[in-house]
Structure formats: structure tokens, C-alpha cells
């Protein structure tokens, strides 16, 4: 009996990855978010949003993310400038289709400390992901394509 119990415990311990280190679910499941992603499409309450070129890019490591995009609302005094490159950085946790992003630094200081709860679905080949979230009583959806 002791032998079976010790084998069961050993198998459990060796079959699972420490989720705090790998930021993912247990049992040899790779983190599908790790990589470089480009924004393909976005909607606000089912109305298409214009994607500014060059497109927004988001990079996920095992537990951190950084992103950049052009923001028309951040230009600083020079009326010739139509947009400013905005960047954000933070920590994230992904598990079972749920993504939680915590913003630690951002070009817009008002966003520092923000946290977002996002629902994620992947395409079969894991090279596209679809995210949706409720934001200010509105539904915000994005489609991201893997570029690396």
C-alpha cells in the first residue's frame, strides 16, 4: 500500500509543471500565448474598428507581456503629429481560456495598475487567438495572428 501511494505521489509530482514558473495549466501543456502576435481585427460592440498601420504587436514570454500601438490621443503639442507610439508592459496569467493582464508600465500613466480579465480561444493550429472582454459596459473583441 505504501509503495502504491508513493508511486502515485511521485507520478503526480513529476507529471505536473509548477504553474507559478510556467504560468500555465498543469501536466505538460505548453503555454500557447508565448510568442509574437499582430492585431488582425478589432470590434467594439460588434462595430469594426480601424486598424492603424503598422499594426499593434504584442509579445508574450512565460509570465510577462509587452505591446505597442499607435495612439491618436497621446500626441504632445505638435499638431503635425497625428499619432504617438504607445507601449505597455505587464504580467499576465493564463489558464483554461482565461487571461488576466496586470499593467505595470504604460505610455499613458492612467493605465498603470489596470487589470483586465479576458476570455481567450485559440484556432486549431494555435496560430490565431480570439479575445473578448467587457470594458466600461461594452464588448471589446480582438483577433491576433502569430507572427513568430
C-alpha positions as CSV (number, residue, x, y, z in Angstrom):
1,X,0.0,0.0,0.0
2,X,2.8,2.4,0.9
3,X,4.6,1.5,-2.3
4,X,1.5,2.3,-4.4
5,X,0.9,5.6,-2.6
6,X,4.5,6.7,-3.0
7,X,4.4,5.8,-6.8
8,X,1.1,7.7,-7.2
9,X,2.5,10.8,-5.4
10,X,5.7,10.6,-7.5
11,X,3.9,10.3,-10.7
12,X,1.7,13.3,-9.9
13,X,4.7,15.4,-8.9
14,X,6.7,14.6,-11.9
15,X,3.9,14.8,-14.4
16,X,2.9,18.4,-13.5
17,X,4.8,21.6,-14.2
18,X,5.0,24.2,-11.5
19,X,2.3,26.6,-12.7
20,X,3.8,29.6,-11.0
21,X,7.0,29.2,-13.0
22,X,5.4,28.2,-16.3
23,X,2.3,30.4,-15.9
24,X,0.1,27.7,-17.3
25,X,-2.1,24.8,-16.5
26,X,-0.6,21.6,-15.1
27,X,0.5,18.4,-16.9
28,X,2.9,19.2,-19.8
29,X,0.6,21.7,-21.5
30,X,2.7,24.3,-23.3
31,X,1.8,28.0,-23.0
32,X,0.2,28.7,-26.4
33,X,0.5,32.5,-25.8
34,X,4.3,32.6,-25.7
35,X,5.4,34.3,-28.9
36,X,4.9,37.4,-31.0
37,X,1.4,38.4,-32.2
38,X,0.0,41.0,-34.5
39,X,-3.5,42.5,-34.3
40,X,-5.6,41.3,-37.2
41,X,-9.1,42.7,-36.3
42,X,-10.9,44.5,-33.6
43,X,-14.5,45.3,-32.8
44,X,-16.3,47.5,-30.2
45,X,-19.9,46.4,-29.6
46,X,-19.7,44.4,-32.9
47,X,-18.7,47.5,-34.9
48,X,-15.4,47.2,-36.7
49,X,-12.5,49.4,-35.6
50,X,-9.9,50.8,-37.9
51,X,-6.6,49.1,-37.5
52,X,-3.8,51.7,-37.8
53,X,-0.7,50.6,-39.7
54,X,1.8,49.5,-38.7
55,X,-0.4,47.1,-36.7
56,X,-0.3,46.6,-32.9
57,X,2.2,43.9,-31.8
58,X,2.1,42.0,-28.5
59,X,4.9,39.8,-27.2
60,X,4.2,37.2,-24.5
61,X,7.0,35.4,-22.5
62,X,6.2,32.8,-19.9
63,X,4.8,35.4,-17.5
64,X,5.3,38.9,-19.0
65,X,3.9,40.7,-21.9
66,X,4.8,43.9,-23.8
67,X,2.8,45.6,-26.5
68,X,2.9,48.7,-28.7
69,X,0.4,50.5,-30.8
70,X,-0.2,53.9,-32.3
71,X,-2.5,56.1,-30.2
72,X,-4.0,59.2,-31.8
73,X,-4.9,60.6,-28.3
74,X,-1.3,60.8,-27.0
75,X,0.4,63.3,-29.2
76,X,2.1,66.0,-27.3
77,X,1.6,69.6,-28.6
78,X,2.8,69.2,-32.1
79,X,-0.2,69.4,-34.4
80,X,1.8,67.8,-37.2
81,X,1.9,64.6,-35.3
82,X,-1.2,62.6,-35.7
83,X,-0.3,59.6,-33.5
84,X,2.3,58.6,-30.9
85,X,3.7,55.1,-30.4
86,X,2.3,53.9,-27.1
87,X,3.8,50.9,-25.2
88,X,2.6,48.9,-22.3
89,X,4.2,46.2,-20.1
90,X,2.9,43.9,-17.5
91,X,2.4,40.5,-16.0
92,X,-0.2,38.0,-17.1
93,X,-1.6,34.7,-16.0
94,X,-3.4,32.4,-18.5
95,X,-5.4,29.3,-17.5
96,X,-8.3,27.4,-19.1
97,X,-9.2,30.1,-21.6
98,X,-9.0,32.9,-19.1
99,X,-6.3,35.6,-19.4
100,X,-5.6,38.2,-16.7
101,X,-3.3,41.1,-17.6
102,X,-1.9,43.4,-15.0
103,X,-0.4,46.6,-16.4
104,X,2.9,47.6,-14.7
105,X,4.1,50.4,-17.0
106,X,2.4,52.3,-19.9
107,X,2.9,55.4,-22.0
108,X,-0.5,56.5,-20.6
109,X,0.2,56.7,-16.9
110,X,-3.5,56.5,-16.2
111,X,-3.4,52.8,-17.3
112,X,-0.7,51.8,-14.9
113,X,-2.2,49.4,-12.3
114,X,-5.1,48.4,-14.6
115,X,-6.1,44.8,-14.6
116,X,-8.1,43.1,-17.4
117,X,-10.0,39.8,-17.4
118,X,-10.0,38.4,-20.9
119,X,-11.6,35.3,-22.5
120,X,-9.3,33.6,-25.0
121,X,-10.0,31.0,-27.7
122,X,-7.3,29.5,-30.0
123,X,-7.6,28.3,-33.5
124,X,-6.9,24.6,-34.0
125,X,-3.3,25.3,-35.2
126,X,-2.8,27.8,-32.3
127,X,-1.6,30.5,-34.7
128,X,-4.6,32.7,-34.1
129,X,-6.3,33.7,-30.9
130,X,-9.6,35.4,-30.3
131,X,-10.1,37.5,-27.2
132,X,-13.1,39.2,-25.8
133,X,-13.6,41.3,-22.7
134,X,-16.2,43.6,-21.1
135,X,-14.9,47.1,-20.8
136,X,-17.0,50.0,-19.5
137,X,-20.3,48.2,-20.2
138,X,-19.2,47.5,-23.7
139,X,-17.9,44.3,-25.5
140,X,-14.4,44.6,-26.9
141,X,-13.1,41.8,-29.2
142,X,-9.8,41.3,-31.0
143,X,-8.3,38.7,-33.3
144,X,-4.5,38.1,-33.1
145,X,-2.3,36.3,-35.6
146,X,1.0,34.7,-34.6
147,X,4.0,36.3,-36.5
148,X,6.7,34.4,-34.6
